[in-house]
Amino acid sequence: MNKRPTKCKICREPYIKWSTSQKTCTNPDCAIELMQREKAKGERKKHSEAKVQARSRAEWVKKAQSAFNAFIRKRDEGQACISCGTTANVQYCAGHYRTVGACPELRFEPLNVHLQCNKNCNMEKSGNIVEYRIRLLKKIGAESLAWLEGPHDPKKYTVPELQEIISTYKKKLKELV
């Protein structure tokens, strides 16, 4: 057994361990306090897990969209607006070429989403789609654009798929930072 003093997790006083599993000094109050803290931590973890399980599919979609959009904004950072070409100091968003309402299966497709000035093109001009298409053709090429504009199988994401999308795009965002 190790004979070097160890600090008690509660009172921080040094003590000599008599067992490898010992976490506190021999004061019973410290042992009781540690038990209560660990129990509270376990309850918080259970509560947190229950909150995650109670989330609706719509909440998962929103979280996945947020993670995906953050990745797109970082990926295209420093580029001009895909629709109008501005590089002005304005708020930018992740603008979809094929809208989520019209083509939800392309919601998380990186070829379909590019940096766009939020107020002017995305909101006031409903995506400024004609100009978007012109610049998108130059950016991704005719073959990829034809694929985007073509038919796609409908897609309804499951919660595990949405969780995977969140994980993937958070990881990709970290790689860009």
Secondary structure, DSSP 4 states (H G I P E B T S, - for coil): ---SEEE-TTT--EEE-SSTT--S-S-HHHHHHHHHHHHHHHHHHHHHHHHHHH--HHHHHHHHHHHHHHHHHHHTTTSPPTTT---SSS-EEEEESS-TTT-GGGTT-GGGEEEEEIIIIIIITTT-HHHHHHHHHHHH-HHHHHHHHS--------HHHHHHHHHHHHHHHHHH-
